[in-house]
Amino acid sequence: MVEPLWTLGEIVSATRGTCFGAGDTPVTGFSIDSRSLRPGEAFVAIRGPNRDGHAFVAAALDQGAACAIVDGTFPPGDEERLVRVGDTLEALNDLGRAARARATDTMVIAITGSAGKTGTKEALKLALQPSGAVHASAKSFNNHWGVPLSLANMPKAVRFGVFEIGMNHAGEIAALTRLVRPHIAIVTTVAPVHLGFFRSVEEIADAKAEIFRGLEPKGSAIINRDSPYYERLKRHALGHGAKIVGFGETQDAEARLMEVELRSDGSKIKADILGETIDYGLGAPGRHLVQNSLAVLAAVKMAGANVTLAARALDGLHAQAGRGARTLIAAAGGRMAIIDESYNANPASMRAALAALGLTPRSEFSRRVAVLGDMLELGPEGPKLHQELAEVVDGAGVDVVFACGELMGSLFEALPADRRGAYTKTAEELAPKLVGAVGPGDAIMVKGSLGSRMAPLVEALKRRFGTEAASA
């Protein structure tokens, strides 16, 4: 019989809660969404800004939840399956702490940065798997509920734990890294993101550096050596007793890019990883992925895993939906490519996505089409940061831009007339103009902040042209 992830008694003990159920009742994991909850899991009723999880407790129990963690004021019900606590979010944090405390033989790695967190987390998960069992954050579970939920779902005996940590405001990473207590902390990059909440990029760098506050004694900090904020991050890390490892193209980087061949379907790389020369491939395109792969392999080596097997595994790296996934369509009259970057956007990730679009070979696709929505939370600098993308569009050889949103209007106006496809205030208004203007021979990249609602544009393209060929 497989050992359960938790027992009801362990949950009650960790949360200082009360329950009348049998203490040896097995619990296979935790969920905060009754729609995706699986039988045997515990449902945690979180009170969010838009809805209260307590309204879904009955549905969770009907779906076979082993128990539901609720506030003490929740009305009487199935008391053998109700774990009553003072506050459900704090209970989730308690479960995360307990899970981390019992992971005494697990090497824990945490990742933050203005861009590339989720992709780096997925690459690291893939790279570590040949060396042992890996538990990693699901999706982009990197906030005040996602991090403790990911910790709580970590098995008792796993060799590696990989966690993504994000933020919108100062102080958020500090609280989360103290839950995760990483042995290794990675900062992918620092860029003008969330400027609506910060006065400068330097303040963003300081907020990202909070990840070092949770480092275990003699922990390691892996920092982008090419970043203008490297020295600032390094000072923070040294202040917390970290060993510093820089990654990038500069000669001083401990994980250094030596040679790279960038292609539309991936990259071929030669790198010096802490004194060991490694040749490897990436199965997804983009120089930003090449950069972050250096941090991945440095973390693998510092975690005591097999770097050779890790590098070989990275050839199987593929972009995820919303984060660069490519769908090739065998349309009448020629092939099309839809590049789905719709999950989110900021100036750093937008530049990286446009550069990756620029790798599309003219021999396969005659036009490079960028479909761009607003990058949000940039504060007063928003219009300027959008307008500056005109140079990036030009450098990537983008033939035509379709844009939507108040801020993207600044970019659209900065483009020469022959590169203006169409502009609308919303993505919904843009859809018919877009699908009527593209066709065979086009490589179409769709990107914008989550609030810009760009994902429906990807679906509109797929409905119009089909998905006869598999995603690439």
C-alpha positions as CSV (number, residue, x, y, z in Angstrom):
1,M,0.0,0.0,0.0
2,V,1.3,3.5,-0.9
3,E,2.0,5.6,2.1
4,P,-0.4,8.6,2.2
5,L,1.0,12.1,1.8
6,W,-0.6,13.0,5.1
7,T,-3.0,11.6,7.7
8,L,-5.9,13.5,9.2
9,G,-4.2,13.4,12.5
10,E,-1.1,15.0,11.1
11,I,-3.1,17.8,9.5
12,V,-4.9,18.5,12.8
13,S,-1.6,18.6,14.6
14,A,0.1,20.8,12.1
15,T,-2.8,23.3,12.0
16,R,-3.6,23.2,15.7
17,G,-7.1,22.4,14.6
18,T,-9.9,20.2,15.8
19,C,-11.7,17.3,14.1
20,F,-13.7,14.3,15.3
21,G,-12.5,12.0,12.4
22,A,-10.2,9.1,12.7
23,G,-6.6,10.3,13.0
24,D,-5.3,7.6,10.6
25,T,-7.5,8.6,7.7
26,P,-5.2,8.9,4.7
27,V,-5.0,12.2,2.8
28,T,-3.4,12.2,-0.7
29,G,-2.9,16.0,-1.1
30,F,-4.4,19.4,-0.8
31,S,-6.5,21.6,-3.1
32,I,-8.1,25.0,-2.8
33,D,-10.3,24.6,-5.9
34,S,-13.3,22.3,-5.6
35,R,-13.5,22.0,-9.4
36,S,-10.1,20.2,-9.7
37,L,-10.1,18.4,-6.4
38,R,-9.6,14.7,-6.5
39,P,-11.1,12.1,-4.2
40,G,-8.9,11.6,-1.1
41,E,-7.5,15.2,-1.1
42,A,-8.1,17.8,1.6
43,F,-10.0,20.9,0.6
44,V,-8.7,24.1,2.1
45,A,-11.4,26.8,2.2
46,I,-9.5,30.0,1.4
47,R,-11.2,33.4,1.7
48,G,-10.1,35.2,-1.5
49,P,-10.8,38.7,-2.8
50,N,-13.5,37.5,-5.1
51,R,-14.9,34.4,-3.5
52,D,-14.9,32.5,-0.3
53,G,-13.9,28.9,-0.4
54,H,-16.3,28.1,2.4
55,A,-19.1,28.3,-0.2
56,F,-17.7,25.2,-1.9
57,V,-17.0,23.0,1.1
58,A,-20.2,20.9,0.5
59,A,-19.3,20.4,-3.2
60,A,-15.7,19.3,-2.2
61,L,-17.0,16.8,0.4
62,D,-19.5,15.4,-2.2
63,Q,-16.6,14.9,-4.6
64,G,-14.9,12.7,-2.1
65,A,-12.6,15.1,-0.2
66,A,-11.0,13.3,2.7
67,C,-11.6,16.4,4.8
68,A,-12.2,20.1,4.5
69,I,-10.2,22.7,6.4
70,V,-12.5,25.5,7.5
71,D,-12.7,28.4,9.9
72,G,-14.0,27.7,13.4
73,T,-17.2,29.7,12.6
74,F,-18.2,27.5,9.7
75,P,-21.7,26.0,10.3
76,P,-22.0,22.5,11.8
77,G,-21.8,19.7,9.3
78,D,-19.9,16.5,8.7
79,E,-17.7,16.9,11.8
80,E,-15.7,13.8,11.1
81,R,-14.4,15.5,7.9
82,L,-14.3,19.1,9.0
83,V,-11.0,20.3,10.4
84,R,-11.7,23.6,12.2
85,V,-8.9,26.1,12.5
86,G,-8.5,29.8,13.5
87,D,-7.8,30.9,10.0
88,T,-7.6,28.8,6.8
89,L,-4.8,30.7,5.1
90,E,-2.6,30.5,8.2
91,A,-3.5,26.8,8.4
92,L,-2.2,26.4,4.9
93,N,1.0,28.2,5.9
94,D,1.3,25.8,8.9
95,L,1.0,22.8,6.6
96,G,3.7,24.3,4.3
97,R,6.0,24.8,7.3
98,A,5.3,21.2,8.5
99,A,6.0,19.8,5.1
100,R,9.3,21.7,4.8
101,A,10.3,20.7,8.3
102,R,9.9,17.0,7.6
103,A,11.8,17.2,4.3
104,T,15.2,16.7,6.1
105,D,16.8,14.9,3.1
106,T,15.4,17.1,0.4
107,M,17.5,19.6,-1.5
108,V,15.3,22.7,-1.9
109,I,15.7,25.2,-4.7
110,A,13.8,28.5,-5.0
111,I,13.4,30.7,-8.1
112,T,12.4,34.3,-8.5
113,G,13.0,37.0,-11.1
114,S,11.1,39.6,-13.2
115,A,10.7,37.1,-16.0
116,G,11.4,33.4,-16.7
117,K,10.4,32.0,-13.3
118,T,8.0,29.3,-14.5
119,G,10.1,28.3,-17.5
120,T,13.2,28.0,-15.3
121,K,11.3,26.0,-12.8
122,E,10.0,23.6,-15.5
123,A,13.5,23.3,-17.0
124,L,15.0,22.6,-13.5
125,K,12.4,20.0,-12.8
126,L,13.2,18.2,-16.1
127,A,17.0,18.5,-15.5
128,L,16.8,17.0,-12.0
129,Q,14.6,14.0,-12.8
130,P,17.4,11.7,-14.0
131,S,19.0,12.1,-10.6
132,G,16.0,11.4,-8.3
133,A,12.4,12.2,-7.5
134,V,11.5,15.8,-7.9
135,H,8.6,17.8,-6.5
136,A,7.9,21.2,-8.1
137,S,5.4,24.0,-7.9
138,A,2.4,23.3,-10.1
139,K,1.6,25.8,-12.9
140,S,2.5,29.3,-11.6
141,F,1.7,28.7,-7.9
142,N,4.1,31.3,-6.7
143,N,2.1,33.6,-4.4
144,H,0.9,33.7,-0.8
145,W,-1.3,30.7,-1.2
146,G,0.4,29.0,-4.1
147,V,3.8,28.6,-2.3
148,P,2.4,27.0,0.9
149,L,0.1,24.8,-1.1
150,S,3.0,23.6,-3.2
151,L,5.0,22.9,0.0
152,A,2.1,21.1,1.6
153,N,1.8,18.8,-1.4
154,M,5.5,17.8,-1.2
155,P,6.0,14.1,-0.5
156,K,7.8,13.2,2.7
157,A,10.7,11.5,0.9
158,V,11.7,13.3,-2.3
159,R,15.3,14.2,-3.3
160,F,14.6,17.6,-4.8
161,G,12.0,20.3,-4.2
162,V,11.8,23.2,-6.7
163,F,9.6,26.2,-5.9
164,E,8.7,29.4,-7.7
165,I,8.3,32.6,-5.8
166,G,6.7,35.7,-7.2
167,M,5.7,39.1,-5.9
168,N,3.9,42.4,-6.7
169,H,5.0,44.3,-3.6
170,A,8.0,44.6,-1.3
171,G,8.0,42.1,1.6
172,E,6.1,39.3,-0.2
173,I,9.1,37.3,-1.2
174,A,10.6,37.6,2.3
175,A,7.6,35.9,3.8
176,L,7.5,33.1,1.2
177,T,11.2,32.3,1.2
178,R,11.1,31.8,5.0
179,L,8.5,29.1,4.3
180,V,10.5,27.4,1.6
181,R,13.9,27.7,3.3
182,P,15.9,27.0,0.1
183,H,19.4,25.6,0.0
184,I,19.8,27.3,-3.4
185,A,18.1,30.5,-4.6
186,I,18.0,31.6,-8.3
187,V,17.3,35.2,-9.5
188,T,16.7,35.0,-13.2
189,T,16.6,38.7,-14.0
190,V,15.6,42.1,-12.8
191,A,13.5,44.3,-15.1
192,P,11.0,47.2,-14.9
193,V,8.0,45.1,-13.8
194,H,5.3,46.1,-11.4
195,L,6.5,49.7,-11.6
196,G,3.1,50.7,-10.5
197,F,4.1,49.5,-7.0
198,F,7.8,50.5,-7.0
199,R,9.6,53.8,-7.4
200,S,12.5,52.3,-9.4
201,V,14.0,49.2,-10.8
202,E,16.5,49.3,-8.0
203,E,13.7,48.8,-5.6
204,I,12.5,45.8,-7.6
205,A,16.0,44.3,-7.4
206,D,15.9,44.8,-3.6
207,A,12.5,43.0,-3.5
208,K,13.8,40.1,-5.6
209,A,16.8,39.9,-3.3
210,E,14.5,39.1,-0.4
211,I,14.7,35.5,-1.6
212,F,18.1,35.3,0.1
213,R,16.6,35.9,3.5
214,G,15.3,32.4,3.7
215,L,18.4,30.6,2.6
216,E,19.6,27.7,4.8
217,P,23.0,28.1,6.4
218,K,25.8,27.9,3.8
219,G,23.2,28.3,1.0
220,S,24.0,29.4,-2.5
221,A,22.7,32.3,-4.6
222,I,22.7,31.9,-8.4
223,I,22.5,35.4,-10.0
224,N,22.4,36.7,-13.5
225,R,26.0,38.0,-14.0
226,D,25.0,40.0,-17.1
227,S,22.4,42.0,-15.2
228,P,23.2,45.6,-14.3
229,Y,21.8,44.8,-10.9
230,Y,24.2,41.8,-10.3
231,E,26.4,43.7,-7.8
232,R,23.3,44.9,-5.9
233,L,21.9,41.4,-5.7
234,K,25.3,40.0,-4.7
235,R,25.6,42.4,-1.8
236,H,22.2,41.2,-0.5
237,A,23.1,37.6,-0.9
238,L,26.5,38.0,0.8
239,G,24.7,39.7,3.7
240,H,22.9,36.4,4.3
241,G,26.0,34.3,4.1
242,A,25.4,32.9,0.6
243,K,28.0,31.4,-1.8
244,I,27.7,33.4,-5.0
245,V,27.4,31.8,-8.5
246,G,27.0,34.1,-11.5
247,F,25.6,32.9,-14.8
248,G,25.6,34.6,-18.2
249,E,27.9,35.5,-21.1
250,T,30.4,37.6,-19.3
251,Q,33.9,36.1,-18.8
252,D,33.6,36.3,-15.0
253,A,30.5,34.1,-14.9
254,E,30.9,30.8,-13.1
255,A,28.2,29.3,-15.3
256,R,29.3,30.8,-18.6
257,L,27.9,30.6,-22.1
258,M,30.7,29.8,-24.5
259,E,28.9,29.2,-27.8
260,V,25.3,29.2,-29.0
261,E,23.4,28.4,-32.1
262,L,19.9,30.0,-31.9
263,R,17.3,28.3,-34.1
264,S,13.5,28.6,-34.4
265,D,13.0,25.2,-32.8
266,G,15.6,25.3,-30.1
267,S,19.3,26.0,-29.4
268,K,22.6,24.3,-29.4
269,I,24.9,25.4,-26.6
270,K,28.4,25.0,-25.2
271,A,28.8,26.2,-21.7
272,D,31.3,26.2,-18.8
273,I,29.3,25.1,-15.7
274,L,31.5,25.7,-12.7
275,G,34.6,24.5,-14.5
276,E,33.0,21.7,-16.5
277,T,32.5,22.1,-20.3
278,I,29.0,20.9,-21.3
279,D,27.5,20.6,-24.8
280,Y,23.8,20.4,-24.9
281,G,20.6,21.4,-26.7
282,L,17.4,23.1,-25.7
283,G,14.1,21.9,-27.2
284,A,12.5,25.4,-27.1
285,P,13.8,28.6,-28.8
286,G,15.0,31.9,-27.4
287,R,18.2,33.4,-26.0
288,H,16.4,34.1,-22.7
289,L,15.9,30.3,-22.3
290,V,19.6,29.7,-23.1
291,Q,20.6,32.2,-20.4
292,N,18.3,30.6,-17.8
293,S,19.5,27.1,-18.7
294,L,22.9,28.2,-17.4
295,A,21.3,28.9,-14.0
296,V,19.5,25.5,-14.2
297,L,22.7,23.5,-14.8
298,A,24.6,25.5,-12.1
299,A,21.8,24.6,-9.6
300,V,21.9,21.0,-10.7
301,K,25.6,20.8,-10.0
302,M,25.4,22.6,-6.7
303,A,22.5,20.3,-5.7
304,G,24.8,17.3,-6.1
305,A,22.8,15.9,-9.2
306,N,24.3,14.6,-12.4
307,V,25.0,17.5,-14.7
308,T,25.6,15.4,-17.8
309,L,22.2,13.7,-17.5
310,A,20.6,17.0,-16.7
311,A,22.0,18.7,-19.9
312,R,20.8,15.7,-22.0
313,A,17.4,16.0,-20.5
314,L,17.1,19.7,-21.5
315,D,16.8,18.7,-25.1
316,G,13.3,17.6,-24.2
317,L,12.3,21.0,-22.9
318,H,9.2,22.3,-24.7
319,A,7.4,25.6,-24.2
320,Q,4.1,25.5,-22.4
321,A,0.7,26.8,-23.3
322,G,0.7,30.6,-22.8
323,R,4.5,30.6,-22.5
324,G,5.7,30.0,-26.1
325,A,3.9,26.8,-27.1
326,R,3.9,26.5,-30.9
327,T,1.0,25.1,-32.9
328,L,1.9,24.3,-36.5
329,I,-1.1,24.3,-38.9
330,A,-1.1,22.6,-42.3
331,A,-3.5,25.2,-43.9
332,A,-4.4,25.1,-47.6
333,G,-1.7,27.1,-49.4
334,G,1.0,26.6,-46.8
335,R,1.9,26.2,-43.2
336,M,1.1,28.5,-40.3
337,A,2.5,28.8,-36.9
338,I,0.7,30.1,-33.8
339,I,3.0,31.0,-30.9
340,D,1.1,31.2,-27.7
341,E,2.7,33.7,-25.3
342,S,-0.6,34.8,-23.9
343,Y,-0.2,34.0,-20.3
344,N,1.5,37.2,-19.2
345,A,3.9,40.0,-20.3
346,N,6.3,42.6,-19.0
347,P,9.0,44.5,-20.9
348,A,11.6,41.8,-20.3
349,S,9.5,38.9,-21.4
350,M,8.0,40.9,-24.3
351,R,11.4,41.6,-25.7
352,A,12.4,38.0,-25.3
353,A,9.3,36.8,-27.1
354,L,9.8,39.2,-30.0
355,A,13.4,38.1,-30.3
356,A,12.3,34.5,-30.4
357,L,9.7,35.3,-33.2
358,G,12.6,36.9,-35.1
359,L,14.3,33.4,-35.2
360,T,11.5,32.1,-37.4
361,P,13.1,31.2,-40.8
362,R,11.9,33.0,-43.9
363,S,12.3,29.8,-45.8
364,E,9.4,28.4,-43.8
365,F,7.2,31.4,-43.0
366,S,7.1,34.5,-45.2
367,R,5.6,36.8,-42.6
368,R,6.3,37.4,-38.9
369,V,3.2,38.7,-37.2
370,A,3.1,40.1,-33.6
371,V,-0.2,40.3,-31.8
372,L,0.4,42.4,-28.7
373,G,-1.7,43.4,-25.8
374,D,-1.0,45.8,-22.9
375,M,1.7,45.1,-20.4
376,L,0.1,46.1,-17.1
377,E,1.3,47.4,-13.7
378,L,4.0,49.6,-15.1
379,G,2.8,52.9,-13.6
380,P,3.6,56.2,-15.2
381,E,6.4,54.6,-17.3
382,G,3.8,52.4,-19.1
383,P,3.4,54.4,-22.3
384,K,7.1,55.0,-22.7
385,L,7.9,51.3,-22.1
386,H,5.4,50.3,-24.8
387,Q,6.6,52.8,-27.3
388,E,10.2,51.6,-26.9
389,L,9.2,48.2,-28.2
390,A,9.2,49.7,-31.7
391,E,12.9,49.2,-31.8
392,V,12.6,45.6,-30.7
393,V,9.9,44.9,-33.3
394,D,12.3,46.3,-35.9
395,G,15.2,44.3,-34.7
396,A,13.3,41.1,-34.7
397,G,12.2,41.6,-38.3
398,V,8.5,41.6,-37.5
399,D,6.5,42.4,-40.6
400,V,3.2,43.4,-39.1
401,V,1.8,44.2,-35.7
402,F,-1.7,43.9,-34.5
403,A,-2.3,45.6,-31.2
404,C,-4.9,46.2,-28.5
405,G,-5.2,48.1,-25.3
406,E,-4.8,51.7,-24.2
407,L,-1.0,51.3,-23.6
408,M,-0.2,49.4,-26.8
409,G,-1.6,52.3,-28.7
410,S,1.7,54.0,-27.9
411,L,3.6,51.3,-29.7
412,F,1.2,51.2,-32.6
413,E,1.6,54.9,-33.3
414,A,5.4,54.6,-33.1
415,L,5.4,52.0,-35.9
416,P,5.8,52.8,-39.6
417,A,2.6,52.6,-41.6
418,D,3.6,49.5,-43.4
419,R,3.9,47.5,-40.1
420,R,0.5,48.5,-38.7
421,G,-1.9,45.7,-39.1
422,A,-4.8,46.8,-36.9
423,Y,-5.4,48.4,-33.5
424,T,-8.4,48.2,-31.2
425,K,-9.1,49.1,-27.6
426,T,-9.8,45.4,-26.6
427,A,-8.6,42.0,-27.6
428,E,-12.3,41.0,-28.2
429,E,-12.6,43.8,-30.8
430,L,-9.3,42.8,-32.4
431,A,-10.2,39.1,-33.0
432,P,-12.2,39.5,-36.3
433,K,-9.7,41.9,-37.7
434,L,-6.8,39.5,-36.9
435,V,-8.3,36.3,-38.2
436,G,-9.4,38.1,-41.4
437,A,-5.9,39.4,-42.1
438,V,-3.6,36.4,-41.5
439,G,-3.2,33.1,-43.3
440,P,-0.9,30.5,-44.8
441,G,2.8,31.5,-44.5
442,D,2.4,33.5,-41.3
443,A,4.1,32.9,-38.0
444,I,1.9,34.6,-35.5
445,M,3.0,35.4,-31.9
446,V,0.3,36.5,-29.4
447,K,1.4,38.1,-26.2
448,G,0.1,40.4,-23.4
449,S,-0.5,40.6,-19.7
450,L,-3.1,38.3,-18.3
451,G,-5.5,41.1,-17.8
452,S,-5.3,42.0,-21.5
453,R,-7.1,38.7,-22.3
454,M,-5.0,37.6,-25.2
455,A,-5.6,33.9,-24.8
456,P,-9.0,34.0,-26.6
457,L,-7.2,35.4,-29.7
458,V,-5.1,32.2,-29.8
459,E,-8.3,30.2,-29.6
460,A,-9.9,32.3,-32.3
461,L,-6.9,31.6,-34.6
462,K,-7.1,27.9,-34.0
463,R,-10.9,27.8,-34.6
464,R,-10.4,29.7,-37.9
465,F,-7.5,27.7,-39.3
466,G,-7.7,24.4,-37.4
467,T,-4.9,22.5,-35.6
468,E,-4.2,19.7,-38.1
469,A,-0.5,19.5,-37.1
470,A,0.5,18.7,-33.5
471,S,1.8,21.4,-31.2
472,A,5.5,21.9,-31.4
